[in-house]
Amino acid sequence: MDGVVKVYCTHCEPNFSLPWQRKRQYSSLSSGFVIAGRRILTNAHSVDYHTQVKVKRRGSDTKFLATVLSIGTECDMALLAVEDEAFWGGGADGAPPPKALAFGGLPHLQDDVVVVGYPIGGDTISVTSGVVSRIEVTSYSHGGSELLGIQIDAAINSGNSGGPVFDADGTCVGIAFQSLKGGNDDPEGIGYVIPTAVIEHFLEDYRRNKTYTGFPSLGIEWQKMENPQLRAAMRMQPQQKGVLVRRVESTCPASAMLRPRDIILSFDGHVVSNDGTVPFRSGERITFSYLISQKFLEDAAELEILRGGEVQRFEVVCSSPHRLIPLHIKGATPSYFIVAGLVFTSVCVPYLRSEYGKDWDYDSPVMILKRMVHDMADYEGQQIVVLSQVLAAEVNLGYEDVTNSVVTAVNQVPLRNLAHLARLVEGCRDEYIWLQLDFEDTLVLNVQGARRATRDILATHGIPAAMSADVQASLKKERGPGGRGRGRGRGNGKAGPGRARKAHGGAEAAGEAEEADPPTANGAAAALDGLSLSSDKE
């Protein structure tokens, strides 16, 4: 246990509803542990939007500054480094030097496990024990991803996040990161652990790329083939098994090979059953998305498919998924653009959570939820842009009540993303700017009047700039040195191609702010009969 450390983090999150501002900073406590190479592992939500991170060894009275090397939002892991040599040696306070923990394999059902960390209820290290209850692909609340997870019955409380989980031999078999809370059945003692397979993927990704690149996706939606009439209609032989491809993302490499109504028979030689599972271990099965998550970005996979009754084989490249409405923005600051007091931003789940609270998946505008659950991106860089709010002024009289309406076109040009909107507005040479919203609502602004009023509105509200830095950089790149934007006025241009799981420890405010209700793999928000998977921050 000498390798277990206490993590102190100061967070300063962006205000997604007022994207030119940040929220008041807050602090959190969580756990971590030392690994080979003088590195420390903890949870991503423990250091999310950090401004300062400190760690303290067991038995020591000294805190040391730590540097965040990499954050894996999807897998809820972060890698830290401490440069001070005093941390790695025996201290004058008598604290032993930290020892790197060794990783073990995947435990089996009913194996004994021990959770070690610094949860609420005291200042010293805490140890709780339990057994492995379940091993399956699990929803990771912080990143909204679906990865392999271990369910245990040991207590995982606020502050336990990032702490190691040991087996009976004292080998680390995972990282504590979230628990199941709430609901009518009042579940107790249900915690979740990140297994070593996911940990090693994160560490190998960092070793290869010196940063976190993420877990890949095949870029398809599929359905089960358990109905015999469906299998017969698709000309499957009695011995054949597989899943039906419903849709293929246009932005993924697989779109060049796979088509709707293809049947995936095997993935890298592993036969996919009609229910979408593959053999896992003796007597166990797991959804075949687990095989995809074992790949790295740009890795190739061999698919055997059935198309029109004929078996074909393709090699496809696994790529990063592109969502119309991202589940997170990986620690970046939100983008915005303001003209005549109209505030535009691109939609992501943190924005919806900021606007509509923990029930955002019920209270958000139906057209936004529809795009999130059912629509796919048609091309790289596509975003859903909304008119977030209107800062009332004479120039926008009558538009003050418009909020969170999706912008579909500017001057009859279909909108691609927020930077595209800024280019169209900045480059407009017509007398008026025409904004088309969902349900055919239309807003019109006088170009010269809008530009004059924007300066005064920004000053009134203390807004430092009319657009975020990334949008401004996009405009400069588009113009080139001394050039003008390509945006013109009107034209016929066309666009180109639950409940909450809390991630345990660290990222919630010192009094446990709930993590977002994450969408599940098919885009819907996770709702487990009112149960809440939570990641605590103490």
Helices and strands as residue ranges (DSSP letters): E 4-11, E 26-35, E 39-42, G 44-46, E 50-57, E 64-65, E 67-72, E 77-81, H 85-88, E 112-117, E 126-140, E 145-152, E 164-167, E 172-181, E 191-195, H 196-209, E 220-223, H 228-233, E 243-248, G 253-256, E 263-267, E 270-271, E 277-279, E 285-287, H 289-293, E 300-307, E 310-317, E 336-339, E 342-346, H 349-356, G 357-359, H 360-363, H 366-374, E 385-390, G 394-396, E 405-410, E 413-414, H 418-426, E 432-437, G 438-440, E 442-446, H 447-461, H 469-479, E 502-503, E 532-534
